[in-house]
């Protein structure tokens, strides 16, 4: 069992399993509390940029559907006629001291897989940088009217106009402990202080594991769509792959969700889970290069230059209940001062 798989089992299993790590979790909680207090009393500087900022983040480490929700929001704002800047740190790429604009031709080893994914979806201004405030300013210089920060809930130096926390509705907050005893970056009470919580579901569920009292709560259904060929761009439905045994690759925060979705679609797969943001090297692939392979879109951007004709990525579709989406967008636009007649949901 890999270290990452072992931690997932620990964090999302019975609380007593992590008991030896609780003191470290308490220490982490104290550090988080002191850091937040320093920002609150302005002993650490908070920087505001000249355009509105919406932060889409999470409390847990990886695997909540944060990037698909951020991409959905960027698209909805674009449909409303606004020039959107998407700002990320650039995980999976090189740490950049100065912010950098990402284009569809950028190297994922330089800018990170999620940033390139946003750039390929377009037409947003995508900027990566360890300093999210500087990245947001660059996005504004490039013409953005509003910034959607993909991750950054804990990047308190960047002032924000609206906060959205994304939570996996099935896994919730795990064992409720902070790192390293659990998956949390901040105490569970942080959910009561954000502006909205988006619960992501990947299948029919009978109840929620998280019930925040304070903010707006919306549910987003994540489902697998068509498969798209990495070489030709051809599309086909998942059921068209028939009974053939396939290889499946996922280098995301919760690879099991991808594999479960493929199995629920009736496919027989050999699963190859990878660490989140794991690099794919043509000389050391974890799957047979000459076989039919299904992968996430996030993994596909890392192997476009050496893809086989039988490699496909599977689209991930995000669906909000219309009334909840309308309310969420209306509040964001009002808070950002960008309200226009009507809120179109595309």
Secondary structure, 3 states (H helix, E strand, C coil): CCHHHHHHHHHCCCHHHHHHHHHHHHHHHHHHHHHHHHHHCCCCCCECCCCEEEEEECCECCCCCHHHHHHHHHHHHHHCCCCEEEEECCCCCCCCCCCEEECCCCCHHHHCHHHHHHHHHCCCEEEECCCHHHHHHHHHHCCCCEEEEECCCCCCCECCCEEEEEEECCCCCCCCCECCCCCECCCHHHHHCCCEEEEEECCCCCCCCCCCCCCEEEEEEEEEEEEEECCCCCEECHHHHCCCEEEEEECCCCHHHHHHHHHHCCCEEEEEECCCCCCCCCCCCCCCCCCCEEEEHHHHCCCHHHCCCCEEEEEEEEEECHHHHHHHHHHHHHHHCCCCCCCCCC
